[in-house]
Amino acid sequence: MPFEGLYEEQGWLTLQRGSPELSRTKRLRAEIECLLRLGPANTVEIFDHLNDRFKWGATMNQVGNILAKDNRFSKMGHKRGEFRGSVYTVCVWGLAELGMVTTA
């Protein structure tokens, strides 16, 4: 059974400690998917959303790894602009299933 480490607690599925079936970033991934269902967002917007939404937040490395390695998310392009007082080039992300995929 793939979800042996899960048990139900007050209507929530909870992961038992040490269970290898689900990643540590499951909630972050789910929240990113919910955000991208509203439309494309760049990496900084996703990072800020996660850190506003969750008490423990996420590091920029975590956000970048989640976006790059999860096939639900696709890179749509790049955006150059001012973020946090400096000019950066950041990636714009969308959901692969909604057809938000770059052709080039």
C-alpha positions as CSV (number, residue, x, y, z in Angstrom):
1,M,0.0,0.0,0.0
2,P,1.6,3.3,-1.1
3,F,0.2,5.4,1.8
4,E,1.0,3.3,4.8
5,G,2.4,6.2,6.7
6,L,-0.8,8.2,6.6
7,Y,-3.5,8.3,9.2
8,E,-6.6,10.4,9.5
9,E,-6.8,13.0,12.2
10,Q,-9.9,15.3,12.5
11,G,-10.6,15.1,8.8
12,W,-6.9,15.7,7.7
13,L,-4.5,13.2,6.3
14,T,-1.4,13.3,8.4
15,L,2.0,11.9,7.6
16,Q,3.7,9.8,10.3
17,R,7.2,10.7,11.0
18,G,9.8,8.8,9.0
19,S,7.4,7.7,6.3
20,P,9.2,7.9,2.9
21,E,6.1,8.0,0.7
22,L,5.6,11.8,0.6
23,S,8.1,14.5,0.2
24,R,8.8,17.2,2.9
25,T,7.7,19.9,0.4
26,K,4.2,18.5,-0.2
27,R,2.4,21.5,1.2
28,L,4.6,23.9,-0.6
29,R,4.0,22.1,-3.9
30,A,0.3,22.1,-3.4
31,E,0.2,25.8,-2.6
32,I,2.3,26.6,-5.7
33,E,-0.1,24.6,-7.8
34,C,-3.1,26.6,-6.3
35,L,-1.3,29.9,-7.0
36,L,-0.4,29.0,-10.6
37,R,-4.0,28.0,-11.3
38,L,-4.8,31.7,-11.0
39,G,-2.3,32.5,-13.7
40,P,1.4,32.6,-14.3
41,A,3.8,34.0,-11.7
42,N,7.5,34.7,-11.4
43,T,9.8,33.0,-8.9
44,V,9.9,36.0,-6.6
45,E,6.1,36.2,-6.5
46,I,5.9,32.5,-5.7
47,F,8.6,32.8,-3.0
48,D,6.8,35.8,-1.4
49,H,3.4,34.0,-1.5
50,L,4.8,30.9,0.2
51,N,6.4,32.9,2.9
52,D,3.2,34.9,3.6
53,R,1.1,31.8,3.5
54,F,3.1,29.5,5.8
55,K,4.6,30.2,9.2
56,W,7.8,28.3,8.5
57,G,8.1,29.6,4.9
58,A,10.6,28.4,2.3
59,T,14.0,29.3,1.1
60,M,14.6,30.5,-2.4
61,N,16.6,27.3,-3.0
62,Q,13.6,25.1,-2.1
63,V,11.3,27.1,-4.3
64,G,13.7,26.9,-7.3
65,N,14.2,23.1,-6.8
66,I,10.4,22.5,-6.5
67,L,9.7,24.5,-9.7
68,A,12.5,23.0,-11.7
69,K,12.0,19.3,-10.7
70,D,8.2,19.0,-10.5
71,N,6.7,18.2,-13.9
72,R,3.4,19.9,-13.0
73,F,5.2,23.3,-13.4
74,S,6.6,24.6,-16.7
75,K,8.9,27.6,-17.3
76,M,7.1,30.1,-19.6
77,G,10.0,32.5,-20.0
78,H,12.0,35.2,-18.3
79,K,11.1,38.6,-16.9
80,R,13.6,41.3,-16.2
81,G,12.6,43.9,-13.6
82,E,13.2,45.4,-10.2
83,F,12.8,43.0,-7.3
84,R,13.8,44.0,-3.8
85,G,15.6,47.2,-4.9
86,S,17.8,45.6,-7.6
87,V,17.3,44.6,-11.2
88,Y,17.1,40.8,-11.7
89,T,16.0,38.4,-14.4
90,V,13.6,35.9,-13.0
91,C,11.7,33.0,-14.5
92,V,8.0,33.1,-15.1
93,W,6.2,29.8,-14.3
94,G,2.9,28.3,-15.2
95,L,1.1,24.9,-15.0
96,A,2.0,22.4,-17.7
97,E,-1.5,20.8,-17.7
98,L,-3.2,24.2,-18.6
99,G,-1.0,24.5,-21.7
100,M,1.2,27.2,-20.2
101,V,4.3,25.9,-21.9
102,T,6.8,27.8,-24.0
103,T,7.3,26.7,-27.5
104,A,10.9,27.8,-27.7
